[in-house]
């Protein structure tokens, strides 16, 4: 899409983004920091920019909290039934999305606030989330889309209850073991494939 088409699609929506040079430098040091410190550094060194501009500006990376849900050694996956033709039929291991102004507060925990908002927009979680941990990052240059996004990968663990998709007309969900994920890896979108290889 060109800028005019993107502006028509996204309007005046602003998303949180961090300068690409800073992200590349920080990503090399990810394992050097405790997770909460890394979150604060990423969450306090960015700005909100118009999404239609951010999608084309490789000087910035939009921060995408991306969460896998695990219960009893199985992972919840979704399959897209409608929408973007590139994604229809593909599976996703993670739930996540852009950080927006509504997620922001004076504290830098707003990365997890955005993550929880996105999770609860997409799925019902019947039960308590025992914990959510930042376990990795995705900083890829493989495609034009990759070059303007930065994935912060989380793992949410639940010990009881179930997870169901909200938008049943657009998505369906199921639980899969790690072996099942590996066996069907090619059916997943790219970020999910990266996660499957590393869980």
C-alpha positions as CSV (number, residue, x, y, z in Angstrom):
1,X,0.0,0.0,0.0
2,X,1.1,3.5,-0.6
3,X,0.9,6.3,2.0
4,X,-2.5,7.6,0.7
5,X,-4.0,4.1,0.9
6,X,-2.5,3.6,4.4
7,X,-3.9,6.9,5.5
8,X,-7.4,6.0,4.3
9,X,-7.1,2.6,6.2
10,X,-5.7,3.9,9.5
11,X,-6.7,7.5,9.7
12,X,-5.3,9.4,12.6
13,X,-4.5,6.4,14.7
14,X,-1.1,6.7,16.5
15,X,1.1,3.8,17.5
16,X,4.1,3.5,19.8
17,X,7.4,3.2,18.0
18,X,11.1,3.4,18.8
19,X,14.0,4.5,16.6
20,X,15.3,1.6,14.6
21,X,19.0,2.3,15.6
22,X,18.1,2.1,19.3
23,X,16.1,-1.1,18.8
24,X,18.9,-2.8,16.9
25,X,21.4,-1.9,19.7
26,X,19.1,-2.9,22.5
27,X,18.1,-6.2,20.9
28,X,21.8,-7.3,20.9
29,X,21.7,-6.8,24.7
30,X,18.4,-8.4,25.4
31,X,19.8,-11.2,27.6
32,X,21.9,-8.7,29.6
33,X,18.9,-7.2,31.3
34,X,16.2,-8.5,33.6
35,X,12.9,-8.6,31.7
36,X,11.3,-5.7,33.7
37,X,14.3,-3.5,33.1
38,X,14.3,-4.2,29.4
39,X,10.5,-3.4,29.2
40,X,11.1,-0.1,30.9
41,X,13.9,0.8,28.5
42,X,11.8,0.0,25.5
43,X,8.7,1.6,27.0
44,X,10.4,4.9,27.9
45,X,12.5,5.6,24.7
46,X,9.8,5.8,22.0
47,X,7.1,8.1,20.8
48,X,3.7,7.9,19.3
49,X,3.5,8.4,15.5
50,X,0.8,8.1,12.9
51,X,0.4,4.5,12.0
52,X,0.1,5.2,8.2
53,X,3.5,6.9,8.3
54,X,5.0,4.3,10.6
55,X,4.2,1.5,8.2
56,X,6.5,3.1,5.6
57,X,9.2,4.6,7.8
58,X,12.1,2.2,8.4
59,X,13.7,4.7,10.8
60,X,11.3,3.4,13.4
61,X,10.0,0.1,14.6
62,X,6.5,-0.3,15.9
63,X,6.5,-2.2,19.2
64,X,4.3,-5.3,19.1
65,X,3.8,-7.2,22.4
66,X,3.1,-10.8,21.2
67,X,2.0,-13.4,23.7
68,X,1.8,-17.2,23.6
69,X,-0.7,-18.9,26.0
70,X,0.3,-22.2,27.6
71,X,-1.6,-24.7,29.7
72,X,-0.4,-28.2,30.7
73,X,2.3,-28.2,28.0
74,X,-0.2,-27.3,25.3
75,X,-0.3,-24.0,23.4
76,X,-3.4,-22.1,22.3
77,X,-3.4,-21.3,18.6
78,X,-5.8,-19.4,16.3
79,X,-6.6,-19.8,12.7
80,X,-7.8,-16.9,10.6
81,X,-11.0,-17.6,8.7
82,X,-11.6,-14.1,7.1
83,X,-9.8,-10.8,6.6
84,X,-6.3,-10.2,5.1
85,X,-6.0,-12.7,2.2
86,X,-2.3,-13.3,3.0
87,X,-3.4,-14.6,6.5
88,X,-6.6,-16.5,5.8
89,X,-6.1,-20.2,6.6
90,X,-2.9,-19.5,8.5
91,X,-2.4,-20.3,12.1
92,X,-0.9,-18.0,14.8
93,X,0.7,-19.1,18.0
94,X,0.8,-15.5,19.4
95,X,-1.8,-12.9,20.3
96,X,-0.8,-9.3,20.1
97,X,-0.9,-6.0,18.4
98,X,0.1,-2.4,18.3
99,X,0.5,-0.2,21.4
100,X,-1.8,2.8,21.2
101,X,-2.3,6.0,23.2
102,X,-5.1,4.4,25.3
103,X,-2.5,2.0,26.7
104,X,-0.1,4.8,27.9
105,X,0.2,5.9,31.5
106,X,3.0,7.6,33.4
107,X,4.5,4.3,34.3
108,X,6.4,2.2,31.8
109,X,4.4,-1.0,32.4
110,X,2.2,0.0,29.5
111,X,3.7,-2.6,27.3
112,X,2.0,-5.3,29.3
113,X,-1.1,-3.1,29.6
114,X,-1.3,-3.1,25.8
115,X,-0.6,-6.8,25.7
116,X,-3.5,-7.6,28.1
117,X,-5.8,-5.3,26.1
118,X,-5.0,-7.1,22.9
119,X,-5.4,-10.5,24.5
120,X,-8.8,-9.8,26.0
121,X,-10.0,-8.3,22.7
122,X,-9.2,-11.5,20.9
123,X,-9.9,-14.3,23.4
124,X,-11.9,-15.2,26.5
125,X,-9.8,-16.6,29.3
126,X,-11.9,-18.6,31.7
127,X,-9.6,-18.7,34.7
128,X,-6.6,-16.8,36.1
129,X,-3.4,-16.0,34.3
130,X,-0.8,-17.3,36.6
131,X,2.0,-15.3,35.1
132,X,3.1,-13.5,32.0
133,X,6.9,-13.3,31.2
134,X,8.9,-11.6,28.5
135,X,10.9,-14.4,27.0
136,X,12.4,-13.1,23.8
137,X,12.2,-10.7,20.9
138,X,11.7,-10.7,17.1
139,X,13.8,-8.2,15.2
140,X,13.7,-9.3,11.5
141,X,14.7,-7.6,8.3
142,X,13.2,-10.3,6.1
143,X,10.3,-8.2,4.6
144,X,9.3,-4.6,4.4
145,X,6.7,-5.3,7.1
146,X,9.3,-6.9,9.4
147,X,11.6,-3.9,9.1
148,X,9.1,-1.6,10.7
149,X,8.0,-3.8,13.6
150,X,9.6,-5.2,16.7
151,X,8.1,-8.2,18.5
152,X,8.4,-8.5,22.3
153,X,7.5,-12.2,22.9
154,X,5.7,-13.2,26.1
155,X,4.5,-16.5,27.5
156,X,1.3,-16.5,29.6
157,X,0.7,-19.6,31.7
158,X,-2.7,-20.7,33.0
159,X,-3.2,-23.7,35.2
160,X,-7.0,-24.0,35.0
161,X,-9.9,-22.9,32.8
162,X,-10.0,-22.6,29.1
163,X,-9.4,-20.1,26.3
164,X,-11.9,-19.3,23.5
165,X,-11.8,-16.9,20.6
166,X,-14.2,-14.0,20.7
167,X,-14.6,-13.3,17.0
168,X,-15.8,-16.7,16.0
169,X,-16.8,-15.5,12.6
170,X,-13.1,-14.5,11.9
171,X,-11.1,-16.9,14.0
172,X,-11.1,-20.4,15.4
173,X,-8.9,-21.7,18.2
174,X,-7.5,-25.0,19.5
175,X,-4.7,-26.3,21.8
176,X,-1.6,-28.0,20.4
177,X,1.4,-29.7,21.9
178,X,4.9,-28.6,21.0
179,X,5.3,-31.7,18.8
180,X,2.1,-30.9,16.9
181,X,3.3,-27.3,16.5
182,X,6.6,-28.5,15.0
183,X,4.8,-30.9,12.7
184,X,2.5,-28.2,11.3
185,X,5.0,-25.3,11.5
186,X,4.7,-24.4,7.8
187,X,1.0,-23.7,8.3
188,X,1.8,-20.8,10.7
189,X,2.6,-17.2,10.0
190,X,6.3,-16.2,10.1
191,X,6.5,-14.8,13.7
192,X,4.8,-18.0,15.0
193,X,7.3,-20.1,13.2
194,X,10.1,-18.3,14.9
195,X,8.5,-18.9,18.3
196,X,7.8,-22.6,17.6
197,X,11.5,-23.1,16.8
198,X,12.4,-21.6,20.1
199,X,9.9,-22.8,22.7
